Amino acid sequence: MAMAGGEPTLMPVSAMCTPAFVARVVRSRWFVVFASMVVMAASGSTYIFALYSKELRSTLGYNQQTLNTLSFFKDLGTNVGVVSGLVQQVAPTWAVLLIGAAMNLAGYLMVYLALDRRTAAPPVWLMCVYICVGANALTFSNTGALVSCVKNFPPPSIAVEHPTPTKEADGEPATSCVGRMFRPPELGEDYSIMQALVSVEMAVLFVVSVFGIGGTLTAIDNMAQIGQSLGYPAKSINTFVSLISIWNYAGRVGAGYLSEMLLARYRFPRPLALTAVLLASCVGHLLIAFGVPGSLYAASVIIGFCFGAQWPLLFAIISEVFGLKYYSTLFNFGSAASPIGAYVLNVRVAGRMYDAEAARQHGGVAVAGDKICKGVMCFKRSFLIITGVTFAGALVSLLLVWRTRSFYKGDIYARFKVAPATAATSAAAAAEASSPEVEEKKGTEKNKKDGVHEHVSN
């Protein structure tokens, strides 16, 4: 589209069919957004664990706790992306995506060969390695796509300030490496990795991720077993998985857009939006716990939406509070907490209680393979615990709301705007540097230096 006489005009088709135009489109930042969406669309294998978990259980003879252990290693690989963040710092994006593709192929291919009995049944620890490697490929896709998009859309202007020297008192340096680490910059400035990791804000985000994302991951990974225990047919269970995936996407898009709109119009703090999402997820957990007939459809929608909504809020808070300088590493640290919650809530709580109830129903014998638990009690106690833990996470998130209240009441993008005083000072300095008096003074000094040099030569 071009402008002619102030009116927009469409570019002719012939101009859009030229190699130069195609090259311009391919190199544009909007094409990067499109490519990132394609990459992310092909990276959803970690969200369909419930579809093939039944095959893992029956083919390899796993009980629920072992199955949840596999699920934990899947979540561990999905969320521990520190390595991909560090690789992104030193390698081009194509290398990050290539590493992720290779890991995805290697990990899931070995899982497929084991399920198809083309290889000997691997021990549990080796199957955990396979699924962890395959799932960890998602972090490389996330990092390559997300960080590229963030860095391709910077603010329109950046104010550059000269650093001020550190003042000294009593002859001693005012700051040191350790001192600066525990006295981080203002919220919104660029934190170093260590400054961010030891901050109270990151600690709160860590706890919230353990409690909130860990609980929703437990529900997502156990959806097949939850549906079986409540008597839903296989077709309905597949529908639950689809609903979770669809509303996961809706949560990611909706939470990002809505929180940005509320922040821009009403200065509504983004951490408070995270608190609201955690409270909403408690409703989904309670629907699973009490097993109300037909309620698993609504629970799938709520759990999927809340799980998706937590991620953009978490990543946006990290970028706004800690800056973008080390964002590719810090956002992976932020998501690394969720596997801890998944292990505690999924393996140690839900898996163990499910197996205990199944053993009671089968006469106290160890349950494995196709022997499953039936009834509301299979997951009731575990999801009541998850509800309480998630509610506690919502309360903890209020600490972050309180600590960042002043930051979000102001203009969080102010550091990206050129201040009028700074612009005026720069313009005055440029005008003074180009004035005739300054030029004449420079010429006089140059002549003096040339005269001295000539005198020394003689």
N, C-alpha and C positions, 0 to 999 in steps of 0.2 A: 504494500500500500504506500502511495506517495502523496505529497501535498501539492496541490496546484491552486494558486490563488486563494489559499486559506481553506480550501475544501479538500477532503480526502478523496483520492482516486485509486481505483484498483489497478494493480500491476498487470499488464497484459500477459496472456498465457505464454506467448513466445519468449518473454523475458524470464519466465519461471522455468523454462525448459533448457536453459543454458547450463553448461558445466560450472560456470562461475557461481550461479545462483545456488545450485545444488551443493557446491562446496561451502558456500556461506551458511546454508541451512545446517549442514552436518556439523560445522564448527561452532554453531551458536550454542548459547547456554540453555536455550529451550529444548534443543535436541538432546542435551545431556539429561534434562528432566524426563523426556520421553524414554531414553535408553535406561535410565534408572528405574522407571516404572516397569519396564520389560524385565530387567534383572530381578527386581523384587517379586514380580509375579511368578517367576520360576523358582522362588526360594521359599515356598511355603510347606516344604516337606515336614518340618518339625511340628506343624499344627494338625497333622492327620495321624498322629500316633494311635489315637483311639480306633482307627479303622483297621490297623494291622496288629494291634496288641492281642486280640483274641487268637490270631494265628500263632503269634509267639508263644502264647500260653499253652495252646493245645499241641503244637508241633514239637516244642522243646521241653514241655512238661514243667513249666514254671508255675509257682504259686503267686499270689497277689503281691507279696512283699518283694519277691525277686523281680516281678514285672515292674513294680514301682521303682526298684533300684535302677533298672534299665531306663525308665522314664527320667529319673534324676540325672543320669549321665547324659541323656539327650538334652535336658535343660541346662546342664553344666556346659556342654559344648555350644549350645545356642547363645548363652549369655556371657560367657567368659571370652570377651573379644579384645583383651588387652594386647595380645600378640598382633592381631590385625590392625589395631590402632597404631602400634609402634611401627609396623611395616608401612602403613600409610604415610608416616612421617618421613620415611627415607626412600620409598619406592613409588613409581608412577601408579596411577589408578589401574591401568590394564594389568599390571603385575599382581596387584591385590585381588582382582577378579579372577585371574587365571589360577592363582593358588587356591581360591575358594572352589572353583569348578573341579580342580583335581581332587581336593579333599572330599567333595560331595560324591564324586564318582567312586572313589576308593572305599569310603565308608559304607554307603548304602548298597553297593554291589556285593560286598561281603555279607551283609545282612540278607540280601536276596538269595545268595548261593546257599546260605545256611538253612533258610526256610524252604528252599526248593530241594533240599537234601543232595545238592551237588557237591557239597563238602561235608566232612564229618562234623557232627554237632559240636560247636565250639563251647568251651567252658564259659561260665557266666562272665568272668572278668574280661575275656576276650571279646565277647559280644558287647560288653559295655564300652570297650575301646572302639569297636567298629561304629557303634551308634553315636559315640561322642565325637569322633572324627568327622563323620558325615554331617552331624548337626552343627559343628563348629564352622563349617563352610558358610553358614548363614551370616556369621559375624563379618566375614570378608566381603560378602555381598552387601550387607548393611553399611559397612564402613566405606567401601568404595562408592556406593551410590549416594548415601546420605551426606557424607562429608564433601563430596564433589558438588552437590547441589547447594549446600550451605555456603561454600566458598565461592561459588559462581554467582551468587546473588548478594554481594556486599551492600552496605548502606551507600547512598549516593555520594556522600562526602565524608571525609575523615579529617579530624583536627589533629595536627601533629604538634606536640608541645616539646620544648627542650627540657631535658631532665635537670632538676635542681640538685645541687650538691648536698650531700648529707651533712647536717650540722654535727659538730662535736661538742661534747661537754666534759669539763674537767680533764681534757687531754686524752680522753678515750673515745674510740669510734662510737657513734650513736647507735649503729646497728651492726649486726653480724649475720652470718648465714643462718645460725640457729634462731637468732632474734627475729629476722625477717620471716622465717618459716612460721613462727608462732604469732607474728604480727602481720597478718596478710593485708593486701591492699583493700580499698573500699569495694563494696559489692558492685559488680558490673565491670570492674577492671580485670585485666588479664592476670589470673592466678598462675603460679607455677604448679606443676603436678603435685609436689609435696605440700605446698600451701593449701591446695584444694583438699587433699586427702586427710589432712589433720584438722580441717575446719569443722565447726559444729554443724554447718549447713549440710556438708557431705555426709556426716554421721547420721543426721536425721533422714536424709534421702536413702541412705543404706538401710536403716531400720524399716522405713516405709516400704522399700522394695522387698525386703524379707517377708514382712507381714502381708502386704497387699498383693503383690505379684505372685508370691509363693502360694497364697490361697487360691487365686484364680487358676494358676497352673495345675494345682492339684485337681480342681474340678474338670479342667479340660482333658488332662491325661487319663482320668478315670471315667470319662463319660460313657464309654462302652460298658464297663462293669456296673456303673450306676444304672444305666438303662436296663441291663439284664436283670439286676437285682430287683428292680421295680416292675418287671414283667413287660417291658416294651418290646415290640418285635424288632427284628434286625433292620427293617426299612426305616423305622422311626429313629433308631440309633444313628443310622447314616444321616438322617435329616438333622439330628442334633449337632453332629459334627459340621454339617454344612451351615447351619444357623450360626454356630460359633465363628466359623471362618468369615461369613458375610458380615456379621455384626462386629467382629474384630476390626475389619476394614472400616466399617462405619464409625466405630469408636475412635480410630486413629485420625480419620479425616474430620469428623464432627468435633471432637475435643480440641483439636488444634485450631480449627476455624472459630469455634465458639469462644474459647478462652482468649484468643487474640482480639476478637470483637469486644468482649467484655472488658479486657484490659485497656483497649484504645478508647472506648467510650466512657467507661465508668471507673477506671483504675482498679478493676476487680483483680486482686492478686492471684497469680497463677497457682501458687501453693494451696490456696483455698479451694480452687477447682479440683485439685488432686484430692483434697479431703472429701469433697462431695462425691467423687468417683468411688473412693473407698467405702463410704457409707452406703452407696447404691449397691456395691457388690455384696454387702452383707445380706441384702434382700435375696439375691440369687442363692447364696449359701444356705439360707434358712429354707428356701423352697426345696432344695435338695435334701436337707436334713429331715424335714417332716414328710417328704414323699407324697404331697397332695396329688391326687390323680390328675394327670394331664399337665401338671405344673412344670414338668421338665422342659417343655417347649419354651415357656417364659424364662425359666432359669438359664437355658442355653443362650437366649437373646441377651439377658442381663450380664451373664458372665462374659460372653464374647465381647459385648460393648465395653464393659469396664476394663477387661484385660487390654483391649486395644487402646482405650482412652488413656491409660496410665503411661504408656510409652511416650507419646508426643509431649505430654505435660512434663514428664521426668526429663526428657532431653532438652526441652525448651528452658526449663528452670536451670539446668546445668549450664547451658550456653549463656543465659542472661546473668546469672550470679557469678560465674567463674570466667567468663570471657571465651573468646574463640581461638586463642593462640594454641592451646593444647586440647582443643575440643575433641579431636579424633581419639585421643587416649582417655579423656575424662568421661566421655559418654559411655565408653565400654566399662570403665570402673563402676559407673553408676548402675549399669545393668547386671554387673557380676554378683550382686547381692541376692538376686532372685533364686538362683540354684540352692542357696542355703535354706531359704524358706521352703523350697520345693522338697528338699531332702527331709527336713524335719516333719513337715506337714504331710507329705505324700508317702514317704517310705516308713518313717518311724510312727506316724499317727494313723493315717488312712489305711496303709497296707497292712500294718500289724493288727489293727482292729478288725479289718475285713477278714483276715485269715483266722483270727480268733473266733469270730462269729460263724464263719464257714466250718471250722473244726467242731464247734458246738453243735451245729446242725447235722454234721455227718458223724456224730457219735464220738467226738473228741480225737479223731485221727487227723494226721497232717493232710492238708488239702493241696493238691497240685493238679495240673492239667485241666481237664474239662469239669472238674468238680467246682461248682460255683456257689456263692452265697445268694440266698433269696430273702427278700423282704426289706422293709424300711430300716431295720436295725443294722443292716450291713454297713451303712455309711452315716447313720444318724449321729452317733456320738462324735465321730471324727469331724463332721461338718459343723456341729455345734461348737467344737473347739476352734475350728477355722474361723467361724463367725466372730467368736470372742477375740481371737488374735487380730483379725482384720479391723475390728472396731478399735482395738488398742492402737493399731497402726494409724488409724484416722486421728486419734487423740494426740499421738506423737507428732503427726504432721502439723498440728496447730502450733507447735513450737516454731516450726519453720515459717508459718504464716506470721507469727509475732516478730520474729527476728528480721524478716524482710518487709515489714509493713511500710516503713519509711521509704525503702527503695522502690517499691511498686507504686507508692503514691506519687512519686516524681516521674520524670521522663526517663525511662530506662534506656532510651536510645540517645540520650543527650550527648554521650561521649563520641557519637558518630557524626555529630553536627558541628560545623565550623562556627565558633562563637563570633559575634559581630566585632567584639573588641580585638580578637586575634586577627580577623580578616583586615580590620582597619590598620592595626599595627604593621601587618605584613605589607599592606599597600603603601603605607607611609614610608616604610623602610625601603621599598623598591623605588618609590619616587625620589627619595633623598639620594639613593645610590646613583640615580641617573641624572641628577641635577647638574647644571653647568659648573657650580662652585665646586662640587665634589670632583668632577672630571678635571677641572683646572688644577685642583690640589693634587690629584693623582699624577697629572702631567709634570708639575713642578717637582714632586718627589722623585719621579723617574729621571728627570734631567739632572737632579743633584746626584743620584746614584751613578748615572753615566759619567758625570764629571769626575767623581771620585775614582771610578774605575779607570778613566783615561789618565788621571794624574798618577795613579799607582803604576800603570803600564809604562809611563815615561820614566 
